[in-house]
Amino acid sequence: CLCSCRPTPAIRWIKEGGELPANRTFLENFKKTLKIIDVSEADSGNYKCIARNALGSAHHVISVTVKAAPYWITAPRNLVLSPGEDGTLICRANGNPKPNISWLANGVPI
C-alpha cells in the first residue's frame, strides 16, 4: 500500500472474510508492508490495505493465492493378502491446484 498523502494516513490491514494469520504477520515500513511468514494454503484470500487521514480514506485489495505441490493426506500402505481375501487400497492427496489421482497395477493404468 503506497501513499504519499498529507497529513500522513493511518494504515490498517485486514483479511476479507477472516483474520490475519496470528503470530505470523508483521507490519514493516511504517505499516505500509504486511509480511506473512511460514505461509500455508489457508493464507490464500483477499487482503485489504486501508489508508485513512482527516481528509478521507482509500483502500486497495490484494488477491493472494498459495500454490502447493501434491502432498499426502493419507499415504498408501503396503498390503499383504492371502488368496480369496479382499483388500482396500487408499490414496488421499491434496494440493493447489487439486491433484489428479491415478491408479496403476505393474505400471498399467487400471
Helices and strands as residue ranges (DSSP letters): E 10-15, E 25-28, E 33-36, G 41-43, E 45-53, E 56-64, E 68-74, E 92-96, E 104-105, E 108-109
